[in-house]
Amino acid sequence: MRISAVATALLLSASGVGHAMVTGVETGIGRVDAFKGMRNRPGGGDGLNFLVVGTDGRDRLTDAQKRRFHLGGDPCHCTDTLMLVHLSADRSRAGVVSLPRDSYAEVPARREAGGRLRHRHAIKLNAAYAEGGPGLTVQTVERMTGVHLDHYLEIDFTTFMRTVDAVGGVEICTVRPLKDRYSGLDLPAGRSLLNGGQALQYVRSRHLDASADLGRMQRQQRFLASLLQRITSSGVLMNPVRFKGVADAVLRSVRADAGFGGGDLTDLGQALRGLRTQSTEYASVPLQGEAETLPGLGSTVRWDPVEAPKLFRAIREDRPFAPAADPAKATAPAVDVPPHRIQVQVDDGGGHPGTAASVARALRASGFAATGTPGGAAPGRPVAHTVVTYDPHWDRSARSLAAALPGARLRPAAGQGAVLRVTVGRDQRAVRPVRAAEPDRAPGTLGAITGDQAVCP
């Protein structure tokens, strides 16, 4: 959801967009005083920081749209998505940090309307909006991150869908079918061009696998990278007429802080115009262990006390937080399961001494947890084709391993367990490098990626 405001700023860098057009666009932005009365704020560092929130507002959607895209029920009037966006001082990098909406947070004591004192108490981060609006949301995020926020941008479901449709849809790649009965998402494996409604289903889905909200944030980051790629490569920026139509559609329901004006829009757009996928970074706040259930709050996650501050320190110091991408892996086939999570036993079935050890070394070089049997051979006569034997419970791992062994045959073996067995055949030539379709970002680690790791290869 939160991608629309970032995309809006990028659109405003279009060649030929004059001051009058920018001023006209600016008047379409709703205003909110997100910084009113704030005291004891963190000091500002180099670069520019935005808090971008996506609310679950759906007032402008028709009943038919709500039914089609599974948006029934009453909105919670809270933030469905929160992200911190950092633009480097030299405008050569942009960083996006997803803030889990179920993060444990404490809001300070404050006077509410009518003068009643509300004592300090614990909430989920996304509830700050429902309790105190944009102001309390900004205050809470600044206290938790230590990052000074320069601007606040807010979008709803309608804005998101309009943005995607205005640029002609966004392409997403997935190595396996994605189906979620809660959001209505139903995508085949491979490439899909999503319209606004489908894109909303994609970024809202939380029930595709056990990764829940963490997986959802990773999909949102992949979508943002793909959207920015779509905008910069589709000609929108070089066509003032098309740009004006897109900007009008996007900004019709955006809200921003009062200080975010036409000059800021133009300056930010000019800076973002030169960005490429490899100069954008994406991360989720590192978490401390698994989710816990707390009285009155429900399922909640806590930020890692060691790793999370490192991420926010990098933002304050205007430093990259994603490692440089490996060019060799950028074009490698994507697999469903990260190789390092796959245990492999390699046997020699081709009758050539040393073959198993060689394949095992190549698999380890590609990231697999592989062992070989130097000098050994599988019993019986040599086999013609390489075979991957696997327990059906680990079928995703088996398919991921087979992608690294072109021509390998898959053979299920109930009860074999977690370790996959490769019997190397006479036709085995080389091990092909592979990469995880969803970079593995385990709790307690930064796990940051660059945009070229997130978009379709």
C-alpha positions in Angstrom: 0.0 0.0 0.0 2.6 2.5 1.0 4.2 2.6 -2.5 1.8 5.1 -4.0 3.2 8.2 -2.3 6.8 7.3 -3.3 5.6 6.7 -6.8 3.9 10.1 -6.8 7.1 11.9 -6.0 8.9 10.1 -8.8 6.3 11.0 -11.3 6.8 14.7 -10.5 10.2 14.6 -12.1 8.8 14.3 -15.6 10.6 16.3 -18.2 8.5 19.3 -19.3 6.4 19.5 -16.1 6.4 23.3 -15.3 5.7 25.2 -12.1 2.0 25.7 -13.0 1.4 22.0 -13.4 3.2 21.2 -10.1 1.2 23.9 -8.3 -2.0 22.4 -9.8 -1.1 18.9 -8.6 -0.2 20.2 -5.2 -3.7 21.6 -4.6 -5.1 18.1 -4.9 -3.2 16.8 -1.9 -5.2 16.6 1.4 -3.4 18.2 4.3 -2.8 17.0 7.9 -0.8 18.5 10.7 1.3 15.5 11.6 3.9 17.4 13.6 1.7 19.7 15.7 3.0 20.3 19.3 5.8 17.7 19.1 8.7 18.3 21.5 12.0 16.5 22.2 12.3 15.2 18.7 15.4 13.4 17.4 18.0 15.6 15.7 17.9 15.7 11.9 20.7 13.9 10.1 21.8 13.9 6.5 19.3 13.0 3.8 15.5 13.2 3.8 13.1 10.9 5.8 9.5 10.2 5.1 7.0 8.2 7.1 4.6 6.7 4.6 1.4 5.0 6.0 -1.3 3.1 4.3 -4.7 3.2 6.1 -7.5 0.7 5.6 -9.8 3.4 4.4 -12.2 2.1 1.8 -15.0 4.8 1.8 -14.5 5.6 -1.9 -14.8 2.0 -3.1 -18.1 0.7 -4.5 -19.9 -2.2 -2.9 -19.0 -4.3 -6.0 -15.3 -3.5 -5.6 -15.4 -4.4 -1.9 -16.9 -7.8 -2.7 -14.6 -8.5 -5.6 -11.4 -7.7 -3.7 -12.6 -9.2 -0.4 -12.7 -5.9 1.5 -15.7 -6.7 3.6 -16.1 -5.8 7.3 -15.6 -2.5 9.0 -12.3 -0.7 8.7 -10.3 -0.4 11.9 -9.2 3.2 11.1 -5.6 2.1 11.8 -2.5 1.9 9.7 -2.5 -1.2 7.5 1.1 -0.6 6.5 3.9 1.6 7.8 7.3 2.3 6.2 10.2 4.6 6.7 11.7 6.0 3.5 15.2 7.5 3.4 16.6 9.5 0.5 20.4 10.0 0.8 21.8 13.5 1.0 23.5 13.1 -2.4 20.3 11.6 -3.8 22.1 8.6 -5.1 20.2 6.0 -2.9 16.8 5.4 -1.5 16.1 3.1 1.4 12.7 1.6 2.4 12.2 0.0 5.9 9.0 -1.8 6.6 7.8 -1.4 10.2 5.7 -4.4 11.3 2.2 -3.2 12.1 2.0 -5.6 15.1 5.1 -4.2 16.7 5.0 -3.7 20.5 5.0 0.0 21.2 4.6 2.3 24.2 3.0 5.7 23.7 3.8 8.5 26.2 1.4 10.1 28.6 -0.5 13.0 27.0 -3.5 15.3 27.3 -6.4 14.3 25.1 -9.2 16.5 23.8 -11.1 17.8 26.7 -8.0 17.9 29.0 -8.2 14.3 30.1 -4.7 12.8 31.0 -3.9 9.5 29.2 -1.1 7.7 31.0 1.7 5.9 29.2 0.6 2.5 28.0 1.4 -0.3 25.5 -0.2 -0.7 22.1 0.5 -2.3 18.8 2.2 0.2 16.5 -0.7 0.3 14.0 -3.1 1.3 16.8 -1.3 4.6 17.3 -3.2 6.0 14.3 -6.6 5.0 15.7 -5.8 6.4 19.1 -4.1 9.6 18.2 -4.1 10.1 14.4 -1.0 11.0 12.3 0.5 13.0 15.1 0.7 10.1 17.6 1.9 7.8 14.8 4.8 10.1 13.9 5.7 10.6 17.6 5.7 6.9 18.3 7.8 6.0 15.3 10.4 8.7 16.1 10.7 7.5 19.7 11.1 3.9 18.6 13.6 4.5 15.8 15.5 7.6 16.9 15.1 8.9 13.3 13.9 12.5 12.6 11.0 12.5 10.2 10.9 15.3 7.7 7.5 14.5 6.1 4.4 12.4 6.5 2.4 10.9 3.6 -0.8 8.9 3.8 -2.7 6.8 1.3 -5.7 4.5 1.4 -6.9 1.5 -0.7 -8.4 3.7 -3.4 -5.2 5.6 -3.9 -3.2 2.4 -4.2 -5.5 0.9 -6.8 -5.6 4.1 -8.9 -1.8 4.3 -8.9 -1.4 0.8 -10.3 -4.1 1.2 -12.9 -2.7 4.6 -14.0 0.7 3.2 -14.9 -0.9 0.3 -16.8 -0.4 -2.4 -14.1 2.7 -3.9 -12.4 4.5 -7.1 -13.2 5.2 -9.6 -10.4 7.1 -12.9 -10.6 6.5 -15.9 -8.3 8.0 -19.4 -8.4 4.9 -21.1 -7.1 1.1 -20.4 -7.3 -0.2 -17.9 -4.7 -3.7 -18.4 -3.4 -5.2 -16.8 -0.4 -8.9 -17.2 0.3 -8.9 -14.3 2.8 -7.7 -11.6 0.3 -8.9 -13.4 -2.8 -5.4 -13.5 -4.3 -5.1 -16.2 -7.0 -1.9 -16.1 -9.1 -0.2 -18.8 -11.2 3.5 -19.5 -11.0 5.6 -17.3 -13.3 5.0 -13.7 -14.4 1.7 -11.9 -13.8 0.7 -8.3 -14.8 -1.5 -7.1 -11.9 -4.1 -4.4 -12.1 -5.0 -2.2 -9.2 -7.4 -4.7 -7.5 -5.1 -7.7 -7.9 -2.1 -5.6 -6.7 -4.1 -4.7 -3.5 -4.8 -8.4 -2.9 -1.1 -9.2 -3.4 0.3 -6.7 -0.9 -2.4 -7.4 1.7 -2.2 -11.2 1.7 -1.0 -12.6 5.1 -2.2 -16.2 4.8 -0.1 -17.7 2.0 2.4 -19.5 4.3 3.7 -19.5 7.8 5.7 -16.3 7.3 2.4 -14.3 7.8 3.1 -10.5 8.2 6.9 -10.9 7.5 6.1 -12.5 4.2 3.6 -9.8 3.4 6.1 -7.1 4.0 8.6 -8.8 1.7 6.0 -9.0 -1.0 5.2 -5.3 -0.5 8.8 -4.5 -1.0 9.0 -6.6 -4.2 6.0 -4.8 -5.4 7.4 -1.3 -4.7 10.6 -2.2 -6.6 8.6 -3.4 -9.5 6.3 -0.3 -9.5 9.3 2.0 -9.5 10.8 0.0 -12.4 7.5 0.2 -14.3 7.3 4.0 -13.8 10.9 4.7 -14.9 10.8 2.4 -17.9 7.3 3.0 -19.3 7.7 6.5 -20.7 5.4 8.1 -18.1 8.2 10.5 -17.0 8.9 11.8 -20.5 5.3 12.4 -21.5 3.8 15.5 -19.7 0.2 14.7 -20.8 0.3 11.1 -19.6 2.2 12.2 -16.5 -0.6 14.8 -15.6 -3.3 12.1 -15.9 -1.3 9.7 -13.7 -0.5 12.4 -11.1 -4.1 13.5 -10.9 -5.3 10.0 -10.3 -2.7 9.3 -7.7 -3.0 12.6 -5.7 -6.8 12.7 -5.6 -6.8 11.0 -2.2 -3.3 11.4 -0.8 -2.8 13.3 2.5 0.5 14.9 3.5 1.9 17.2 6.2 1.3 20.9 5.7 5.0 21.5 5.0 5.2 19.2 2.0 4.7 21.6 -0.9 5.3 21.9 -4.6 8.9 22.7 -4.2 9.4 19.5 -2.2 7.6 17.5 -4.8 9.7 18.8 -7.6 13.0 18.4 -5.7 12.2 14.9 -4.6 11.1 13.9 -8.1 14.3 15.3 -9.7 16.4 13.3 -7.2 14.5 10.1 -7.7 14.6 10.4 -11.4 18.2 9.1 -11.5 17.6 6.1 -9.2 17.8 2.6 -10.6 16.7 -0.7 -9.1 20.2 -1.4 -7.8 20.4 1.9 -6.0 17.3 1.3 -3.9 17.4 -0.7 -0.7 14.7 -2.7 1.2 14.6 -4.1 4.7 12.2 -5.0 7.5 12.9 -4.2 11.1 14.8 -7.1 12.7 12.6 -8.9 15.2 13.4 -10.6 18.6 12.3 -14.2 18.3 8.8 -15.2 17.4 5.5 -13.4 18.0 4.1 -13.4 21.6 0.6 -13.1 22.9 0.2 -10.3 25.4 -3.0 -9.5 27.5 -5.0 -6.8 25.8 -2.8 -6.7 22.7 -3.0 -10.1 21.2 -0.2 -11.4 18.9 2.7 -8.9 19.1 6.3 -8.8 17.9 9.2 -7.0 19.5 12.1 -5.4 17.7 15.6 -7.0 18.1 17.4 -4.8 20.7 20.8 -5.2 19.0 20.1 -5.5 15.3 17.2 -3.0 14.9 19.3 0.0 16.3 22.0 -0.8 13.7 19.5 -0.3 10.9 18.2 3.0 12.2 21.8 4.1 12.9 22.6 3.5 9.2 19.7 5.8 8.3 20.7 8.5 10.7 24.3 8.4 9.4 23.1 8.2 5.8 24.9 4.9 5.1 23.7 2.0 2.9 22.2 -0.9 4.9 21.9 -3.5 2.0 25.0 -5.4 0.9 26.0 -5.0 -2.8 24.2 -7.6 -5.0 26.2 -10.4 -6.5 26.0 -9.8 -10.3 26.4 -13.6 -11.0 23.3 -14.4 -9.0 21.2 -11.6 -10.5 20.3 -13.7 -13.6 20.3 -17.1 -11.8 17.0 -19.0 -11.8 14.8 -18.2 -8.8 13.9 -21.1 -6.5 11.1 -21.3 -3.8 13.3 -22.5 -0.9 16.6 -20.7 0.0 19.4 -23.1 -0.8 21.0 -22.9 2.6 17.9 -24.4 4.1 18.1 -27.5 2.0 20.1 -30.5 3.3 21.5 -32.8 0.6 23.4 -36.1 0.6 25.3 -36.7 -2.7 26.1 -40.2 -3.9 27.9 -41.4 -7.0 25.6 -43.3 -9.3 27.5 -42.9 -12.5 30.5 -45.1 -11.8 33.0 -42.2 -12.0 35.2 -41.8 -8.9 35.1 -38.3 -7.4 31.9 -37.3 -9.2 29.8 -37.1 -6.0 32.5 -35.0 -4.2 32.6 -32.6 -7.2 28.9 -32.2 -7.3 28.7 -31.7 -3.6 31.3 -28.9 -3.8 29.4 -27.2 -6.5 26.2 -27.4 -4.6 27.8 -26.0 -1.5 29.2 -23.1 -3.6 25.6 -22.4 -4.6 24.6 -22.3 -1.0 23.2 -25.8 -0.4 24.0 -27.7 2.8 25.5 -30.6 0.8 27.8 -33.5 1.7 29.4 -36.0 -0.7 30.8 -39.5 -0.6 34.3 -39.2 -2.1 35.3 -42.3 -3.8 32.1 -44.1 -3.1 29.3 -45.2 -5.4 25.7 -46.1 -5.1 25.1 -49.9 -5.1 24.0 -51.5 -8.4 24.8 -50.7 -12.0 25.5 -47.1 -13.0 22.5 -44.9 -13.5 22.0 -42.9 -16.7 20.3 -39.8 -15.2 20.7 -37.9 -12.0 18.0 -38.7 -9.5 16.8 -36.5 -6.5 15.1 -38.8 -3.9 13.0 -36.9 -1.4 10.3 -37.2 1.2 7.0 -35.7 -0.2 6.8 -33.4 2.9 9.9 -31.6 1.4 8.7 -31.4 -2.2 9.4 -27.6 -2.4 12.9 -28.2 -1.4 13.2 -31.0 -3.9 12.1 -28.8 -6.8 14.5 -26.1 -5.7 17.4 -28.5 -5.6 16.4 -30.0 -9.0 16.6 -26.5 -10.5 20.4 -26.6 -9.8 20.7 -30.0 -11.5 19.4 -29.6 -15.0 17.8 -32.9 -16.3 17.6 -34.4 -12.8 14.6 -36.8 -12.2 12.5 -36.4 -9.0 11.6 -39.6 -7.1 9.4 -39.4 -3.9 10.3 -41.7 -1.0 7.9 -41.5 1.9 9.6 -41.4 5.3 13.0 -40.4 4.1 13.0 -37.2 6.2 14.4 -33.8 5.7 17.6 -34.8 4.0 17.4 -35.0 0.2 19.5 -37.6 -1.6 21.1 -36.9 -5.0 22.3 -39.9 -7.0 24.6 -38.5 -9.7 24.0 -40.1 -13.1 26.3 -40.4 -16.1 24.6 -37.5 -17.8 25.4 -35.0 -15.1 27.5 -32.1 -16.5 27.4 -29.0 -14.3 25.6 -27.6 -11.3 23.7 -24.4 -12.1 23.7 -21.5 -9.6 20.3 -20.6 -8.2 19.0 -17.8 -6.0 16.1 -17.6 -3.6 13.0 -16.0 -5.0 12.3 -14.4 -1.7 15.7 -13.5 -0.1 15.9 -15.2 3.3 15.5 -12.6 6.0 15.3 -14.4 9.3 14.2 -12.7 12.5 17.1 -11.0 14.3 19.0 -10.1 11.1 18.9 -7.0 8.8 18.4 -9.2 5.7 18.4 -6.1 3.5 18.2 -6.4 -0.3 18.6 -4.1 -3.3 15.9 -3.4 -5.8 17.5 -5.6 -8.5 17.1 -8.6 -6.2 13.4 -7.8 -5.8 12.2 -7.3 -9.3 11.5 -9.9 -12.0 14.8 -11.0 -13.6 
